[in-house]
Amino acid sequence: MGDTYRVLREIEDRVLWLSTAMVQHANRARPNTSGLKVGGHQASSASMVTIMTALWFRHLRAEDRVAVKPHASPVLHAVNHLLGRLDGSYLTRLREFGGLQSYPSRTKDPDPADYSTGSVGIGATAPIWGALARRYVEGAFGGAGTGRQYSLIGDAELDEGAVWEAVLDPGVAELGEVVWVVDLNRQSLDRVVPAIAAGKLRGMFEAAGWQTITLKYGRALEELLGLPGGEALRRRIDEMPNAEYQRLLRCDVAELRRRLPGTGPDVGRIAELIGGVEDAALKHALANLGGHDFGALDEAFSAIDDTRPTVIFAYTVKGYGLATQGHPQNHSALLTDAQLRELAARTGADPDDPWRPLPQDGAAHELCLLTARRLARPEIPLREPPALPADIGRTPTGKATTQAALGRVLLDLTRQAPEAARRIVTVSPDVSSSTNLGGWVNKVGVWSPSERTDWFSDDGETILHWKETPGGRHIELGIAEVNLVGLLGELGATWSRWGSPLLPIGVVYDPFVERALEPWSYGMYAGGQSILVGTPSGVTLAPEGGAHQSIKTPSIGLEQPGCTAYEPAFAIDTEWALLASLARLGRPDGGSAYLRLSTRPVDQALAAVPADPAARERRRGQVVAGAFALRRAADLLVTIAAMGAVVPEALEAAARLEQMDIAADVVCVTSPDLLYRALRSRQGRDDAPTWILDQVFPPERAAPLVTVLDGHPHTLAFLATVNRVPSIGLGVTRFGQSGSLEDVYRHHGLDTPSIVHAALDLVD
């Protein structure tokens, strides 16, 4: 293996140089007219160089996927450059507009990244959900193949709750293709972490069913510890605080020899041992941790048990190989010019020609070519998602809820569009029955890697049948919304990963959308397209109380990039919005959607759905575009724009105003998001269509405006600027409390009298 490791060390040196030089050039060589810090992480990259060199150039296969820790993105770019995947011109464009992103990005980087990372904890867990999504596609449609899903993560990232929510989900223990490599450098942004207890971490992973492998010491250090007196030195190193060890790495040899023996009973034996070791060998051995030793890494990657998830704890030194190695404040530190030149001399690079390629007649260049061929992947042909109807044709009657309409539409699709329904996969965190997915679950079954016995299948009182098979189309997770949206993001990316589009729908209680927002947003940033349904929602939950009453989610939907938000008032509006949202999934020009639904039963006759087919289609188009006029009055004096569950109060208020000879229009808003885009487009600041504003808020019907919704009133406040009219916004601005619907609406000023009072104030 001597020649093999010699070549690997040459590549390791070049990767270390390129990743360091990229950050150096971005901060010191490229003009910076703004004076703002560019940033980059030479030390965080350096601790990962050996691990990534070993993985890419020895063990990675074309079918494998890797999430790289955010601060090691320069290492990924260096590796991809050596493999011919990234043109050298980009090496000078780290963190430049249109250049290499700060952190690996599937959608924005010019070189291929398997996973977008950057939001701490979320990139680490993405391969778990990628593994599950791959299994689902392979089982249902084929073509997703096999392959490991690697996460390369920093030890400080294990502080994130999202990590443990994923690790502890019961289904994860069956995903043997998941491999995490923890860069255990024992440093965070500000300091050497005093008590990173690897033993405790190992125990937590093992309790969750994971295989754990620890790479603590490399071959050189193990050889030193194998000499007489080595056990005493091992105890000394094992027991010393992290900060003390880091400090030893920065000592000159004389100081190292003085400090290393310590003050315990083994002082003499340790001093005698290191006294017989040459200076250079002692310095090298002390820093020779397992994460920097190719032999140890080879053994670890070869020992992975593919029947269960694996975590490899690789002890490393932050800044390994750099003049800043081991310093507690090296996180964002840059080398001086002198230190950079010293690094160039040591790694065989040229600081005056930093991007010079490897010698084409050398073994390192040959290994790069062989690795590039081994890791080459066939181009994935994109497949058009199955066609979906725009209108199922049903006209709901009686009283119904928008939440129940969700389950009704899914069941209708199994009959009217079975090919599209086969692509629908629903996900929930243990709330299937309480969010009206029971009928759908009974129809399509629950997905599981293997078939499981339903012990209640013969129980006559069981309403929800929990049939778990690899052919099921509903995935139930534990109560962890972050896991749900993490999985949604990966299910929503299968169209680009394997050319097999899915139509994923996640259902969660609306108050917990905020808990799930960051990972869901990150999933959209990474190219995942999905539908998130928040239900039940708002203070309309009344008796459930303030803890379950969402307030800000309507405005979150308006503001979230990559997503179209809807809050329908009627069952038919829910159907049309859901079908339109499904039609945007699984395609290069597609996007995600957020539907905020309610458990309030509403008389569906209030929707006044036109019977004429052309008029019905016009109404459908308006619903999907953001709003429709529900009531038009002659001699207009005031307009009431209402959204979602409070539309009945708006209609009743208009009727009471009419009795006072005050004519009122009622506009039913289905998507403030789309209306705001239309308004910005009218102002020349977007490219969205504007026709919906002309139809619903025409200038000739400009009148003082009352807006009302079960959410924060600023969500609809912009509507007053469409025709520049005076307005009053009604909504929820305080935490809620339990009570009847009438009491709660009165408390928050959403009831009919409050709407009438606001309209009168404007008219007067």
N, C-alpha and C positions, 0 to 999 in steps of 0.2 A: 504493500500500500504506500510505500515511501514516495514513489514517483507520482502516484495519484494525488496524495496530499500536498506534494510540492507544487503541482499545477494548481490545485485548489487554492493554496496560499497565494499564488501569483494573482489569481482572479480575485481573491479576497482583498488583496492589497489594492487592486485597481478599483474595485467597488468602493472601498473605503475612501480612496482618493477622489473619485468622481462625485460621490455623495457629499463629501466635505467641500470640494471645490465649487459645486453648484451653489451651496449656501453662501460660501465666501464671495463668489462672483455677484450674486444677487444683492448682497449687502455692501460690498466694498468696491466692486468694479463698475457695476451698472449705474448710470446716472440716476440720481434720486432728487428730482426737483421739488418734491413736497416736503422732504425732511422727515417723513414718517418712517418709523421702524419697518423694515421689510420682514424680518424674522426668518426663522428656520431653525433646525435643531441638529447641529453637528454631533453633539454628544449622544442624543437619543438614537440617531441613526447608527453611530459607531457601535453601540452595544448590540445591534441586530445584524451586523454585517456577516459575521461568521455563520450565524443561524441561517440567514437567507441564502448565503453562498452554498452551504451544505444542502439545503432543501432544493433549490432550483437546479443546481448542477450535479446532484447525486440522486435525489429521491422523487422529485416531482414528476407526475405523469400528465399527459395532455388532458386527460379527463378530470384531473384534480382542479380545485379552485382554492384561492387563497385571499383572505382578508388581511391586509398589512396594517400594522398599528400606525395611526395617523402621522406621528412625528418621524417615522422611518420612510416617508414617501420618497425622499431623495435616493434611498437605497433601491427601492423598486424601480425608479427611473434609471438608475445606473445599471441595474441588471437588465432591464428591457433594452437599454442602449447597446449593451454588449451582445445581446441576442439578436440585434438587428431590427427590433420592433419600434425603436424610437430614434428618429433622426437626430444627429449630433447638434443641429442648430437649436434644438430645444433645451440643451443643457445650460445655456446662458439665459433661459427664460423662466426660471423657477419663480413663481409668485408674480409673474408679469401678466398684464392683461392679454388674454388670448394664448398664454403660454401654459406652463405646467401649474396645476393647482397647488394650493398649500398642502392639501391632503389628497390621498388617492380618490379619484372620482370616475365612476363608470361612464358618466355622461358628458363630462367636461374636459377630461384629460386627453391629450393627443396620443398617449400610449395606453395599451389595454390594462385596465384594472378590473379584477373579478368582482370586487366589492368596493363600494364607496365607504370610507371610514372618516373619522374626524369628530363625530359627536361621541364623546367618551362612553364606552360600554355598548353602544348600539352597533358599531362596526364589528365588535368582538363577537356579538351574539348572532349577527346576520347569517354566518355559515350554518348555524344550527337550523334556522328556518329555511335556508337554501337547501339543506339536505332533505328536510321534510318535503319541500316543494318538488325537488327532483324525484323523490320516491312517489309522490302523488302523480306526477306527470307520467313517469315510467309505467306505473301500474295501470293508469287509466287509458293512456294513449300510446305509450312506447316512445322511443326516440330520445329519451333523456340519459340513457346509459348509466354508468356507474361513476365512481370517483370519490376520493376523499375531499372533505371540506375543512380546510385549515384556517385557524385564527392565530395570527401572530400578535400578541397583546403585551402591553406593559404591565408590570406588577401593580402599579398604582391604579390601573383600570379596574382591578378587582375590588376596589372600594365602591364601585357603582352598583346600586341595587338591581339595575337591569340585568347585570351578569348573573346574579344569584336567582332572580326570578326565572331566567331561562334554564339555568343548570338544574333547578329543582322541579321543573315541570315533569310530571310522571312519564310523558311520552319520549322525553329526550334520552333516557337511559337506553332506549332501543336503537339509537342512531350511531352505529359503530363506525360510520365513515367520518364522524366529527373528531377533529384533532386540534387541540389548543396548545400553543407553545407560549409559555409565559416568560417574557424577558425579565428575569428576576434580578434587576440591578439595584434594588433597594433604595432608589432615589425617586423623589417626586419633583415637582417644579421648583420648590423652594428649599429643599433640604434633603439630607439623608434620613430616611424614615427609620425611627429608632427601634421599632419592634415589628418588622414584617416577619411573622411566625410561619415559615413554610410548612412546618408540621401541622399547624392548625388548618391551613389551607388544604393540605393533602387530605386531612381527615374529612373536611367538608365535601370535597369532591368524591372521595371514596364512599361517603355516606349516601351520596346521590347516585351511586352505581358506576362511577367513572374509574377507568384504569389511571393510575398515577405513576409517572416516571420522574425521578429526580436526577438531574445532572449537576452535581455540586462542584466536584473537582475534576480538572483535566488530567491528562496522562503525566505531564511534567510534575504537577503538584503531588499526584498520587505516588509517583516514584520517590519524591522527597519524603513523603509521609511514610513510605515503606522502609526507610532507613532506621537504624537504631536511634531511639528517641523520637521517632515519628509519631507514635501514639500520643505522646505528651504534646507535640506540636499540633496534632489534629484536635485534641481537646481544647487547646488554647485558641485555635482559630474558630472552632465550632461555638465556643462560649463567649467570644468577644462581641461587643455591640457592633452593629452595622457601621456606625460612624467611626469607630476605632479602626475597623478593617479598612474603610475607605481612606482614612488618614494615612495608614501605613503605605498605601499605594503611591502616595505623593511624597514620601520621604526619600532622601538620598540614601545610599547604601549604608553609610556609617550610622545615620539616624535609625534606619530600619533594623540594623543589627542590635542597636541599643533598646529599641522599643519592643521588638517582636517577642522576646522571652517573657515579658510581663513581670508580675510580682508574686506569682503563686509558687507552690512547692516544686513545680517543674522547671523553674528558671534555669537551673544548671544543665539539665538534660537538653533543653531547647537550645541554649547558647552553644553547647558542645556540638549539637547537630548542625546548626547553621554555620558554625565556625569552619566546618569542613567543606562548605559549598562556595563556589566562586561567586563573585559579586553579580555578574550578569545572569547567571543561572538562578540565583536566589530571587532577584527582581522578577525574572520571567516566571518562575514557578509560583510565586505568591499571587500573581495576577492570572494564573492559568486556571480559570474556572471552567466548568463543564460546557457552558454556552459558547466558549471560544475554542473548543477542542473538537476537531473534525472526527477523531476516532470515537469520542463519547457521543457526539451527535449521530454518527452512523449507527451506533448500537441502539440509541434511543429510537430513531426512526424505523429501524428494522424490528424493534420489539413491540410495535403498535399492535394491539389486539383489536381486530376489526369487528368484533362482536359487541363492543360497547364503546362509548366515547372515551377518548384519551386526553389527558392533560400532561404535558411535559414541563416541569419546572426547570428552566435552564438558568443557572446562576451566571450572571454576567457582570461586567464593569461598565458603568455609564461613561461614555467617552473612550472606550477601549481603543488603544492605538493612537490616541491624540494626546497632545500636551496637557489637555484639560481633564484627562481621565481621573475619575474618582472625586473631583472637586464638588462640594455640595451645591455650588451655584453655577454648575456648567450647563444647565438645561438649555439656555439660549445663548450661551457664550460663543464668541467667534475667536478663531485662532488669530494671532498676530501674523503679520507678513513673514516674520522670521520663523515662526512655528509652522506656517504653511510650507515654507521652503524646506524645512527639516523633514516634514511629512513626505514631501515630494521625493527627496533624496532617499528616504527609507523605503518608499513603495515603488521606486523606479519610474516615477512620473516626472514631467517637465513643467514647472510652474509658469514658464513663458509660453508653453504650448499645452495647456492643461487638458485639452480634449483629444490629444493624440491617441490614435487607436493602438491596440496591442499589436506586436509584431506579427505579420501575417504568416511567417514561417515558424511560429512558436507553438508549443503544445497548448498554451492557454487559449490562443485564438482557435485552434482546432477543437478544443472542448466546447467553446462557445458555439461553433457551428453545429457540432453534434447535438448539443443541448437544444438549440433552436429547432433542429429537425425533430427531435424527440417530443418537444412540447408544441409543435405545430398543430393547430386545430382546424378542422374543415370549416368552411364558411357555412353559417346557419341560414338556410332559406326561411324567410318570414312567411308565415301562413296567415291568410285572412281569417279573422274570426267568423263563425257562422252568423248568418243573417238573423236579425231580431225584428219582430213586428214593432211598429211605432205605437200601435193601438190594438189592444186585444179585442176591443169591441163591446166590452161589458159596460153597463151603466148602473152603478151601485144605487140601491134604494134603502130605505129605512135608516136606522142609525148604525154608524160604523166608525172605526178609528183608523187613523193613518197607519198605526202600528200593525193592526190586523191586515191592512191592505198589502203590506210587504209579503206576508206569508201567502196571501191569496194570489198575488202576481206570480210568485215562484212556482206555485202549483199549476197555475194556468199555463206557464211556459213549458212544463213537462209534457203538456198535450199539444199546444199550438206551435211550439218551436223546440222539438225534442233535441235536435243537434246543438242548439245554443244552450239548452238546459243542461246538457251533459258537460258543458264547459263551466257551468256555475259551481263554485265551491263556497260554502258558507263557513264562517268561523265565529265562535263565541267563547267567552270566558265563563262557562258554567251558568249561562243565562238563556239557554235556548227556549225553554218553556215560557219564561216570563217576558220574552220579547216576541212571542207569537211565531216562533219557528217550528213549533211542535209538529204541525201537519207536514211541513217540508221534510223534517227529519224522519218522520214515519215513512214517508214516500221514498226517500233516496238513501236512507241509512247513514251510519256514522263511519268515517274513515278510520282505519287502524292498519298498522303494518302487517298484522296477521289477524285471522278470524278469532273472535272471542265469543264465549258462550253467553247468551242473554238468559240469565237465570229467572227473569220475570216474564219471559215470553208467554207462559201459560197462566199468568195471573190475570184473571178477568177484570180486576180493578185498575190495571196498569193502562194509562192512556198514552203516555209517551213511550214508544218502543225503541229500545236502545240496541239496535242490531249493528255490531261493529265488524266490518269486513274491509279488505283492501279495495273494495269497489264502492264504499260509501262516499257521499259527496258533502258531508258536514264534518268539520273538524272541531272537536271540543277540547279546549285547553283549561288549565286551572284558572283560578281567579287572579289574573295578572294581565291588565290591559296592555302593558308594554309588550308582552309576548304576543298578544293578539295582533297588534299592528305590525310587529316585526315579521310575523308570518304573512300577514296581508301583503307587505311590501315584496316579499320573495315570491309568493304566489302570483303577484301582479307583474313580476319580471320574467316569467317563464317564456313569454312571447319572444323576448330578445335573447335569453340564454339558450333555449333549445328549439325555438321556432314553433312553440306549442302554446298558443294563447289560452289563458284561463280567465274566467270572469269572477274574481273573488269578491265576496261581500262579508264584511265583518260587522257584527252586531254587539253593541255595548250600551250600558246605561249612559244616557247623555251627560250626566254630571262628571263622568269619568273620561270623557273625551279629552279634557284638559290634561289628565294624567298620561294619556296615550299620545298627546299631540306631537311631542318632539320626535319620537321614533317614527311616527306615521309620516310626518313632514320629511324626515330624512329618507324614508323609503321612496317618497315621490321624487326627491332630489336625485336618488340613485336610479330612477327609471321605472319604479314599480307603479302600476296603475290598479287601483282598487276602489271599492265603495265602502265607506264607513257609515254605518247607520247608528245614530244616537237616539235611543228610545228606552223608556219614556223620558220626557223632557219638561223642563221649566217648572214654574210654580203651579202649573196645571196638575202636577202630582198631588197638590194640596195636602191630604192627610199624611203623606210620606215625610213631610217636614223639610226644613232647610238643608239638611245634609244631602238630600237627594234632588234638590231643586236647582237646575242649571240656570245661570244668568248670562254668562259671557259667550256661550257657544255660538249664537247667531252671528256675532261680529267676528269671531274666530273664523267661521266659514267664509265670511266675506273677504277676509284678509289673507287666507292661506294660498300661497302660490301653487300652481299645478293642480288645482282642485276647483270644481264647481259645486256650490252649496245650494241646497234646496230645503225649504220648509213648507211643505204643502198643507193645505187646510182640509182637503177632501180626499177620499179614497181614489177617485179617478185621477186627481192631480198626482197622487203618489205613484200610481201606475205609470203615467206618462213620464214623470221625472225619472223613475227607476229605469224604464226601458231606454230612455235617451242616455242615461248614465252608463248603462251596460253596453250600449252601442259605441261608446267612446273608449272602451277598454281593449287592451291587447293589440295596439297598433302604434306605429311610429309617431303619428300625429295625435295620439289619444291623450287621455288625462284621467284623473281620479275624481271622485265625487263624495260629498258628505250630505246625507239626508237626516234632517232632524224631525223625528216623528213623535206622535202623541198618543196617549191612551184615553183621551177624552172622546166619548161617543158623540158624534155630530150628525144631525139630520142631513142626509145626503141630498135631499131635495133642494137645500139651500144653494147647492152648486149650480143649479139651473143649467145643466148640460144641454146644449142645443140638440134637437132631434135631427135637423137637416145635416146630412153628411159633410157638406162643404163648411157649414158653420161650426160643426164639431171639430173638423180638422183645423179650422182657424183658431178655435179655442185651444186645442192641443198645442199648436205652435206657440201661442202666447204663454201658456203654462210653462213650456220647456224653455222659453226665452226669458221668463222672469216675472210676469205679472199679467193679469187680465182684469177688465172692468166687470165687476159683478153686478153693479147697479149704476145706471145713468139717470140723471134727473134733469128736468127742464129748469131753466132759470137758475142755474147752479150758483150756490153761495159758498159751499165748503166741500172739500174732498176728504174722505176718510180712507187712508191706506193701511190695511190691516194684513197681518201675516199669521198663518198657522192656527193654533187652537182658539184664538180670540176673534176670529172672523164672525162667528155668530153674534157676539156682542156688538161688533161694528155694524152689522146689518140691522140689529135691533135699535141701535142708536140712530141710524139713518131714518128708520121708520118713525121714531119719536120726534126727530127734528122735523120731519115732513108734517107732522101734526101741528107743529108751530110755524108752518109755512116757511121753513128753512130747507131748501132743496140741497140734498147731499148726494154726491157720487160715492160709491164704495169700490175701491180697487183692492183686489186680492193679490198680494205680493207672494210669489212662490220662490223667488231667488233675488235677494238684495245684491248678491254677488254679481249676477249678470246685469242687473240694472245699473250698478255702479260702473261696470266695464263699459256699458253702452254710453253712459254719461261722459266718461273720460274720452271715449272715442269721439263723441260729438265735440269735445274740446280739443281734439287733435292730439291726444296723448295716449291713444290705444288704437287697435285696429279691429275692435269688435263691431258687430252690426249695431245700428242705432234705431232700427225701425220700431222696436218695441216701445221706445219712448214716444215716438210719434203716434202710435196707436193707443197707448194707455194713458199718457199724459200729454195730449195735444195742446199746443199753445192756446187755442181758442177756448179750452176748458180750464184754463189756469184759474185757481181759486185757493184761498187759504187752506192749509193742509194740516190734518191731524194724523199722526202716525201712531200705530199701536201694535205691540207684539209682546209675547211672553218671553222677554229677554231684555237686554239693556237697550234703552231707547236710542242711543246714538247709532245703532245699526241701521236705522232707516232715516236718520236725520238729513242725509245728503239729498233725499228726494225733494226737499224744499228748494234746492238749487236748480232743479230741472227747469222750472218756469219762474224761479226767483219770487216765491210767494212766502208770506208769513206762515209760521208753523208752530205747532206744539207737539212734542214727542212724549208719548206715554209708554211705559215699560217698567221693567224691574231694576231697581238700583240698590236694593238692600237684600241682605240674606233673608230667606223665607222662614216660615214657621208652619206648624201643622194647623189644619183647620178644614172646614168645608170649602168647596170650590168657590162658592159665593163669598165667604168670608175672606179667603185669600185674595181673590180678585179685587174685592173692595179695599183690602189693606194696601195693595200695590197700585191701585188706581187703574185697573184694567177692566172694570165692570162697565156696564152700559151707562149709568149716570155719569161716571168720570169722563167717558168719551163725549157725551152730550155737553157736559160743562166745558170741556176744552173747545168744542166746536162753537159754542155760544160765545166764549171769550174771544175767539178769532173773528167771528162775524160782527160782534159789537165793536 
